[in-house]
Structure formats: structure tokens, C-alpha cells
Amino acid sequence: MTKRRSRGDGGLHWDDKRQRWIATANLGFDPSGKRIVKRGSGRTKTEAKNKLKEVLRDHEDGLAIAPTNYTVKDAVTDWLVYGLAGLDPSTVATTTLLSEKHVIPSLGARKLRDLSAEDVDRWLAKKSRTLSTRTLQGLHSCLNRAVKRAMARDKVKRNVVELCSVPQGQSGRPSKALTFAQAEAVLRGAEGTSMYAYIVVALLTGARTEELRALTWDHVFLKGRPDLAPPQPPHIAVWRSVRRSGDTKTRKSRRTLALPSRCIDALWRQYEDQGWDRLAADGEWEEHGLVFSSAVGKPLDAANVRRAFRQALKDVDGVDAAEWTPRELRHSFVSLLSDRGVPLEEISRLVGHSGTAVTEEVYRKQIRPVIQTGAVVMDGIFGADPRKP
């Protein structure tokens, strides 16, 4: 004889209005005396019971909110919408691209509560066959932060993504540096283009592209500061960048750099050319005080600079414009100084690094122990503008 369930133990019944089986379980009473009832529904008895088991599992895990159909896609989408506030637009764009192209298509349909460390390991291992290590780190970060946000909102008990390590990916395109002969060819070939001053300053001072795009004329002192004691030579104050905060990459990146002669000449020419651009644009000119701007004064973005840079290099002998990027002018600066024997510590100061590790591992291409410094050495390498009398 089948034993009858005790009163209040819950049960399984058909709901005519919803046309679904409803499984219920009574879990006692809350502090106000109201009975705690958990339910699971399904088109069959088995489905309803399984849904109830999931609800009860959430209750035992202590989850205040337990949507049984909450997926990885839901978690990532919620994070993209609400978790990126205050970040730089370029960071948001990159994060969104990684999430929508790689995370959601591969793992989005998985219920978040069922996502396992093995799922993440297999996903990253598969991606490592085609993506670089840095991109894999970005993917891991996106998923990790999305699940962490979901966990903080009681959508899942733990974050299994934190348990997974990032595998080694494919080698990215290695950065390279111009040789002295190539650098001279680039300086000659860029003359007469809109990027001439930009290329000269980037190559001969080592400033980052994000710093040069934010450089304003009130931070350029082409006549120096003879009124100070001691007098200051011509220089630029690299105190800003195009980052959302306007600050440079690190505290050590905020620096003041003496200008080699070629930079001074190129910037005077840039000042004059910009004056003509301002007249030609007339009412369309937007004044931002920028040293490097569009033909109507607007700020340049990374794509603008990269496109104009490659256009300026298209006819330079010995240099394939498609294979070079503006940031490699900075690599070339470091390499040329190192080749002339400038100590690593001095190069690190000139490029705004907090220490020598990044300079040594990423930028420097040659090592020779001698003693000299930035602007003086660059004048020794390139000399003054050969057209000057």
C-alpha cells in the first residue's frame, strides 16, 4: 500500500490554467510565520520535478535569487550593459567585441549554474589555436568579470572561471624598430606630408602616440624658458594623454623632454601649416589647441594616425608602409639610443617607464654600455635639418 505524503510536504499536480505540471515543496516558515513554498513547473511530471530540484539546490546554496534559466549569455550581457560604466570608450568597444565575438557564441547557451571549470578550460584551449596569449587573457578577463558580477547578485554560487589559467596562445606580430638608414629614409620621405611633424617628434623623443595626440601648444616651448633659473632649452611637457582621465599611462610617464633641433624646426613648420589650415577651414575650424589635429582642428583617433602614417611612408625606399605602425617609432627611438650606448636607466626615464624591466624586455633591441642623453644624442644621430643654412 502506497504511503500517503504528510500534510504540508508538497506534491505534484496539473495546472489547467497554465497547462503544466507543478511540483511543490514546503520548507517551513519565514520569521513572519508565512509558509515557504518552492515550485517547479514543466510540461511533464519529470520536467517539473527536475525544475523543483534545481530550485531546492539554489535554496540550499543560499541564493536569494535563483533563475533556473539564467545563462552565460545573460551574465555577460548584463555585465556589458551595467558593469563597464566609467571606462574609456575604446576599452568598452574592445571588451564588447571580445565578448560578442568569442565568449557568447561559444559559451552563451550554457546555464551559468552548470558552467564548469572543464568547460572554460576546453574553450580557452580551443581558442589558443588561433588567438594570441594577450587576446586569451582578455577573453578570460571578460568571462571572469561577468561571472563575478553574477555571483555578487546571487545568480550563481561560485565563480569557476577564477579556477582556470590562461594557456599559451599564438605568437603575435613582433614589434620592430627602424634602423638608422631606415629612420633617415622615413624622415626624408615624410617631408611635405601632414604627418611630417608627428613622425619627427615621435621618432626623436619617443613619446607615445596617445601622448602626442593629446599634446597641446601650451605644452610646447619652442623658444625654451630663458626667463627661468637655470634657463630651460626648447622642450615639450608630456603631461597628458587621450585616456579618459586625461592622465598619462603612469605617474612616471609624466615628463618634460628637451627637443632635438629637427623637432623644433618641424614643430615651427607645423604651427605655420596649422595656421593656414585654420584660415582655409574658416567657420568649420574647431579650436582644441592641439598640436596634431585634423584639417579642421578636430582630435585625431588611432585609426586616423595609423592611416596617415602609412600614407606618408608609402613611397619610402626600403620600408613597407603596410608593415609598420606609429607606435614602432617609439621602439625605434629606444633602439637608436641603445645603439649609441645610452644607459638603460636613462632610456627608461626618457620614455616614461617606472623601471627598466619593460624597456629591457619589450623595447630595447640592442645593448651597449656608454653614457649620453636624449636630445643631445638625437642631434648627434640626425643633426639639424639639412635644408637649414
C-alpha positions, 0 to 999 in steps of 0.5 A: 500500500502506497504511503500517503505524503504528510500534510504540508510536504508538497506534491505534484499536480496539473495546472489547467490554467497554465497547462503544466505540471507543478511540483511543490515543496514546503520548507517551513516558515519565514520569521513572519510565520508565512509558509515557504513554498518552492515550485517547479513547473514543466510540461511533464511530471519529470520536467517539473520535478527536475525544475523543483530540484534545481530550485531546492539546490539554489535554496540550499546554496543560499541564493536569494535569487535563483533563475533556473534559466539564467545563462552565460549569455545573460551574465555577460550581457548584463555585465556589458550593459551595467558593469563597464560604466566609467571606462574609456570608450575604446576599452568598452568597444574592445571588451564588447567585441571580445565578448560578442565575438568569442565568449557568447557564441561559444559559451552563451547557451550554457546555464551559468549554474552548470558552467564548469571549470572543464568547460572554460578550460576546453574553450580557452584551449580551443581558442589558443589555436588561433588567438594570441596569449594577450587576446586569451587573457582578455577573453578570460578577463571578460568571462571572469568579470561577468561571472563575478558580477553574477555571483555578487547578485546571487545568480550563481554560487561560485565563480569557476572561471577564477579556477582556470589559467590562461594557456599559451596562445599564438605568437603575435606580430613582433614589434620592430624598430627602424634602423638608422638608414631606415629612420633617415629614409622615413624622415626624408620621405615624410617631408611635405606630408601632414604627418611630417611633424608627428613622425619627427617628434615621435621618432626623436623623443619617443613619446607615445602616440596617445601622448602626442595626440593629446599634446597641446601648444601650451605644452610646447616651448619652442623658444625654451624658458630663458626667463627661468633659473637655470634657463630651460632649452626648447622642450615639450611637457608630456603631461597628458594623454587621450585616456579618459582621465586625461592622465598619462599611462603612469605617474612616471610617464609624466615628463618634460623632454628637451627637443632635438633641433629637427623637432623644433624646426618641424614643430615651427613648420607645423604651427605655420601649416596649422595656421593656414589650415585654420584660415582655409577651414574658416567657420568649420575650424574647431579650436582644441589647441592641439598640436596634431589635429585634423584639417579642421582642428578636430582630435585625431583617433588611432585609426586616423594616425595609423592611416596617415602614417602609412600614407606618408611612408608609402613611397619610402625606399626600403620600408613597407608602409603596410608593415609598420605602425606609429607606435614602432617609432617609439621602439625605434627611438629606444633602439637608436639610443641603445645603439649609441650606448645610452644607459638603460636607466636613462632610456627608461626615464626618457620614455616614461617607464617606472623601471627598466624591466619593460624597456629591457624586455619589450623595447630595447633591441640592442645593448651597449654600455656608454653614457649620453642623453636624449636630445643631445644624442638625437642631434648627434644621430640626425643633426639639424635639418639639412635644408637649414643654412 
